Amino acid sequence: MGDKKIKEKRDESVRQILDAAMEVFAEAGFEGARVDEIAKRAGVNKAMVYYRIGDKKTLYEEVIHDIFGDTVERISENIRDELSPEEKFKIYIANLAKTIAQHPCLPRIMIREVASGWSHFSEIVVKDIAGILIIVKGIIDEGVKKGVFIDVNPIVVHLMAIGTMLLFNLSMPVREKFYHLLEGDINVTENASFEYIVPEIQRMMLRALKV
């Protein structure tokens, strides 16, 4: 399914189906997810899901592509040529965080994929991820050329950024439950929002990248 056709179909019913599918995939995983349940949560019949998007495999692909494709587009739009490598890197981090904040089910889907050996990611999704890595590489290469960044593998940089965000998001329940055990011994903010971590990651990773 081409990108143009996908965008043309982004009406309200398709949006409802994708949102419902994301919830079900996060809760049950790809194997455990049922199209009947997705249709029920989306408020449509099962035939409509197949007609508007496709089978479960296609639906899963569309859910992930919808998220990552939008992330690539948003980062590309926000990074302007006149910005410094440091400013571009901050934008990259901020937009990754925005993606996770907008899609709270994504961390559980990603963790399930890690556990399964990425067995359900399709070529189009991998291309989306590659698009993000190309942006990161461009920022690092520019920084190296200008003498402000060390030369480092963009894959390592991206894994550090996204991995920290995913684990921070997934650890919120346990941190909130046991906050009282940490208070006083560790500098931690009670019920810290996800946005709390963005400047922390920006600051630490930029310090690691700088010459």
C-alpha positions as CSV (number, residue, x, y, z in Angstrom):
1,M,0.0,0.0,0.0
2,G,1.6,3.3,-1.1
3,D,2.0,6.3,1.1
4,K,-0.3,8.5,-1.0
5,K,-3.1,5.9,-0.8
6,I,-2.5,5.5,2.9
7,K,-2.8,9.3,3.5
8,E,-6.0,9.5,1.4
9,K,-7.6,6.9,3.7
10,R,-6.8,8.7,6.9
11,D,-10.4,9.6,7.6
12,E,-12.1,9.3,11.0
13,S,-13.0,5.6,10.8
14,V,-9.5,4.6,9.8
15,R,-8.0,6.7,12.6
16,Q,-10.4,4.9,15.0
17,I,-9.3,1.5,13.7
18,L,-5.6,2.3,14.0
19,D,-6.0,3.7,17.5
20,A,-8.0,0.7,18.6
21,A,-5.5,-1.7,17.0
22,M,-2.6,0.0,18.8
23,E,-4.3,-0.6,22.1
24,V,-5.0,-4.3,21.4
25,F,-1.5,-5.0,20.0
26,A,0.0,-3.4,23.1
27,E,-2.1,-5.4,25.5
28,A,-2.1,-8.8,23.7
29,G,0.9,-8.7,21.3
30,F,0.6,-9.5,17.6
31,E,-0.1,-13.2,18.2
32,G,-2.8,-12.6,20.8
33,A,-4.5,-9.7,19.1
34,R,-7.9,-10.4,17.5
35,V,-9.4,-8.4,14.7
36,D,-12.8,-8.9,16.3
37,E,-11.7,-7.1,19.4
38,I,-10.0,-4.3,17.3
39,A,-13.2,-3.8,15.4
40,K,-15.3,-3.7,18.6
41,R,-13.1,-1.0,20.1
42,A,-13.1,1.0,16.9
43,G,-16.9,0.9,16.8
44,V,-17.0,-0.8,13.3
45,N,-17.6,-4.3,12.0
46,K,-14.9,-6.7,11.2
47,A,-15.5,-6.5,7.5
48,M,-14.9,-2.8,7.6
49,V,-11.4,-3.4,9.1
50,Y,-10.5,-5.7,6.3
51,Y,-12.0,-3.4,3.7
52,R,-10.4,-0.2,4.9
53,I,-7.0,-1.5,5.9
54,G,-6.5,-5.3,5.5
55,D,-5.7,-8.4,7.5
56,K,-4.0,-8.4,10.9
57,K,-0.5,-8.4,9.5
58,T,-1.3,-5.4,7.3
59,L,-3.1,-3.7,10.2
60,Y,0.0,-4.1,12.5
61,E,2.2,-2.7,9.8
62,E,0.0,0.3,9.3
63,V,-0.1,1.1,13.0
64,I,3.7,1.2,13.3
65,H,4.2,2.9,9.9
66,D,1.7,5.5,10.8
67,I,3.7,6.4,14.0
68,F,7.3,6.2,12.7
69,G,6.5,7.7,9.3
70,D,5.0,10.7,11.0
71,T,8.0,11.0,13.3
72,V,10.4,11.1,10.4
73,E,8.3,13.7,8.7
74,R,8.0,15.9,11.8
75,I,11.8,15.8,12.6
76,S,12.6,16.6,9.0
77,E,10.3,19.6,9.0
78,N,11.6,20.9,12.4
79,I,15.3,20.7,11.6
80,R,16.3,23.8,9.7
81,D,19.6,24.3,7.9
82,E,20.6,27.4,9.8
83,L,20.4,25.6,13.2
84,S,23.6,24.4,14.9
85,P,24.2,20.6,15.2
86,E,23.5,20.9,19.0
87,E,20.1,22.5,18.3
88,K,19.3,19.9,15.6
89,F,20.1,17.1,18.1
90,K,17.8,18.6,20.7
91,I,15.0,18.7,18.2
92,Y,15.6,15.0,17.3
93,I,15.4,14.1,21.0
94,A,12.3,16.2,21.6
95,N,10.5,14.7,18.7
96,L,11.2,11.1,19.7
97,A,9.8,12.0,23.1
98,K,6.8,13.6,21.5
99,T,6.1,10.4,19.5
100,I,6.1,8.3,22.7
101,A,4.0,10.9,24.6
102,Q,1.4,11.0,21.8
103,H,1.3,7.2,21.6
104,P,1.5,5.8,25.2
105,C,0.9,2.2,23.9
106,L,4.0,2.3,21.7
107,P,6.5,1.3,24.4
108,R,4.7,-1.9,25.2
109,I,4.5,-2.8,21.5
110,M,8.3,-2.1,21.1
111,I,9.2,-4.2,24.1
112,R,7.1,-7.1,22.7
113,E,8.9,-6.7,19.4
114,V,12.3,-6.8,21.2
115,A,11.3,-10.0,23.0
116,S,10.1,-11.6,19.7
117,G,13.3,-10.7,17.8
118,W,11.6,-8.1,15.8
119,S,9.7,-10.9,14.0
120,H,6.7,-8.7,13.0
121,F,8.4,-5.7,11.7
122,S,8.0,-5.3,7.9
123,E,10.3,-3.7,5.3
124,I,8.3,-0.5,5.3
125,V,8.7,-0.1,9.0
126,V,12.4,-0.8,8.9
127,K,12.6,1.9,6.2
128,D,10.9,4.3,8.5
129,I,13.5,3.5,11.2
130,A,16.3,3.9,8.7
131,G,14.9,7.4,7.9
132,I,15.3,8.4,11.5
133,L,18.9,7.0,11.6
134,I,19.8,8.9,8.4
135,I,18.7,12.1,10.1
136,V,20.8,11.3,13.2
137,K,23.8,10.5,11.0
138,G,23.4,13.8,9.2
139,I,23.4,15.7,12.5
140,I,26.4,13.8,13.8
141,D,28.4,14.2,10.5
142,E,27.7,17.9,10.5
143,G,28.8,18.2,14.1
144,V,32.0,16.2,13.4
145,K,32.8,18.4,10.4
146,K,32.3,21.5,12.5
147,G,34.5,20.1,15.2
148,V,31.8,20.1,17.9
149,F,30.9,16.3,18.0
150,I,33.0,13.2,18.2
151,D,32.6,10.6,15.5
152,V,30.1,8.0,16.8
153,N,27.8,5.3,15.3
154,P,24.3,6.8,14.8
155,I,22.7,3.5,15.6
156,V,24.3,3.5,19.1
157,V,23.1,7.1,19.6
158,H,19.6,6.3,18.6
159,L,19.4,3.1,20.8
160,M,20.6,5.1,23.8
161,A,18.0,7.8,23.2
162,I,15.0,5.6,22.4
163,G,15.9,2.9,24.9
164,T,16.1,5.4,27.8
165,M,12.7,6.9,26.8
166,L,11.0,3.5,26.5
167,L,12.3,2.3,29.9
168,F,11.5,5.6,31.6
169,N,7.9,5.4,30.3
170,L,7.5,1.8,31.2
171,S,8.9,2.2,34.7
172,M,6.5,5.0,35.7
173,P,4.1,2.7,37.6
174,V,6.8,1.2,39.7
175,R,8.4,4.6,40.4
176,E,5.1,6.0,41.4
177,K,4.4,3.1,43.7
178,F,7.7,3.0,45.4
179,Y,8.6,6.7,45.3
180,H,8.5,6.9,49.1
181,L,11.5,4.5,49.2
182,L,13.6,6.7,47.0
183,E,12.7,10.1,48.4
184,G,15.6,11.6,50.3
185,D,18.2,9.2,49.0
186,I,17.9,9.8,45.3
187,N,17.1,13.1,43.5
188,V,13.7,12.0,42.0
189,T,10.6,14.0,41.3
190,E,7.4,12.5,42.5
191,N,5.0,11.4,39.7
192,A,7.4,13.0,37.1
193,S,5.8,13.4,33.8
194,F,7.4,12.0,30.7
195,E,8.4,15.5,29.6
196,Y,10.6,15.6,32.6
197,I,13.2,13.3,31.0
198,V,13.6,15.2,27.7
199,P,16.0,18.0,28.9
200,E,17.9,15.3,30.9
201,I,18.5,13.2,27.9
202,Q,19.4,16.2,25.7
203,R,21.9,17.4,28.3
204,M,23.6,14.1,29.0
205,M,23.8,12.9,25.4
206,L,25.1,16.2,24.1
207,R,27.8,16.2,26.8
208,A,28.8,12.7,25.6
209,L,28.8,13.7,21.9
210,K,30.8,16.9,22.3
211,V,34.5,17.0,21.6
